[in-house]
């Protein structure tokens, strides 16, 4: 094999890789989009996924901006707790709406910005803005970072505690 044969073979191999990489990249992006779609339907309570727990890896890291502590939880346990919290909030807040107003998806996960609004029984208005950065690996959620304002959540958290619906 001559040096020009080696160079030609290397060029041919390099030329074939972008298509393979594009195909892998497209498949990864499609998988993340599907996870994001199923997650946001449940998160906004517009279309609750009956297999929501399957979106999560065996272990999920969760971080909140208001306490800066990362915790690792079993994915199915976290998914169940998240769904119970979303439903408890919708049950306590009159005219509850949780509007996802931005969703950005890439190959490694997605980010969403949402605002929950409504009114508590005592007339206290609820308006809670937050942003979630969600990491997806091999089609499963592995990490969620939530950015929000604890002061905005305080009236809801107190109402949830008073109703015996968690929120420590």
N, C-alpha and C positions, 0 to 999 in steps of 0.2 A: 504494500500500500504506500503510495507516494504522499508527500506532504500536502499536495493539492487535493488528493482523495480524502485525507483526514480533515482538511479544512472544509471541504464540501460536505462531508458527513456531519461535522460539527454545526455547520450553517443550517443543514436540513433539520437536525435535531432541535436547534434553537428555534427554528421557524415553526416547528410543530408544537412546541411547548406553550406559546401564547394561546392557541386554541384550547388546549387542555386546561390551562390556567383560567381562561375566560369561562370555560364550561364549569369548572369547579367553583369559581367566583360567583357565577350566576346561580348555581345550585345553592351555595351557602346563603346568598342574599335572599333567594326565594324562601329558604327554610326560616330565616330570621323574620322575613315579612309575615309568614304564616304564624309564627309564634307571637309576633307583635299584634296581629289581627285578633287572634284568639284571646290574648291577654287584655287588650283594650276593650273588647266586647264585654268581658267579665268585669274588668275594672270600672267601666262606666255603667255596669248593670244593664246594658242594652241587649246583650245576648250572652247569657251566662253559659260558659262552656261546661258541659257535664263532666268532662275529663280535665278540668283545670289543673289538678294536681300533677298530671302527666307533663305539663309544660316545664316543670321544675326539675333540676338535677337532684340527685340523691341528697346532696347537701347544698344549701344556698347561703351565701353571705349577705347580710343585710346591714346597711349603715344609714343612719339618719343624721341630718345636719344639726339637729337640736341637741343631740347627746354625744356625737362624735365617736361612738363605740360601735365596732363591727362585731356582730354576732353571727355564728354559724348555726343554722337550724336544718333539721330534716326538711327537704323540699315539700313533701306532701303535707307535713304538719304546718309549715308556713303558708302553703296555699289554702288550707282549710281555715286557718286563723284570719288570713286576708279576706277571704270570702265572708266569713262571719262578721268581721268588722265592717265591711262594705254594706252588708245587709242590715246590721244594727244601726249604722249611720242613716241609711235610707229610711229605716223604721222610726227613728227619733226626730228626723228633720222634716217638717212640713214643707211641701212643694220642693222636695229634694231634687236637685239636678247636679250632675257631675259631668261637666263639659270638658272633654279633651279637645283642646284648641290647637295643639301642635303635636305632631308625631313625625319624628325623623328616624329613618331606619338605615343602618349600614351593615356591613358584613359581620360586625362583631356584636351587634345588639341594637338597641333603639332607645330613644329618649322621648318622653312625652311630658307635656305641660298640661295641667288640668286645674279646674277650679270647681270646688263643691260649693253649692249655695242652697239657701233655704232659710227656714226659721224654726227655732226651738219652740217647745210648748209655751214657754214663758214669754214669747215674743222676741227673744234675742235673735238678731240676724246672724246667720252663719255664712261666712265667705272665706274659704280656705284655698289658697293657691299653693300648688306644689309642682315640683318637677321630679320625674323619676328617670334615672339613667340605669338601663337594664342591660346586663351583659349576657349574651347567648353563646354557648359553646356546644357544638355538635347537636344543634336543634333543641337545647334545653337551657332554661334560665339558671345561671350560676351565681349571679350577684345583682342586687338591687340597691342603688343609692338613692335615697329620697332627700330632696332639698325642700324645706318648708319653714314656715314661721310658727313656732310653738305658741305664740300669743294668739294667732288666728285660730288655732285648734283648741285653746283652753276652754271656751264655753262648751264646745262639743264634748271634749274629754270629760268635763265635769258632769255633763248630762248622761254620758255613757256610764260613768261610775255610779251615779245616783240610780240609774235604771238597772244596775247590776250586770252591765254588758261590757265588761273589762275596761281597759285603758288605765293602766297603772301610772 
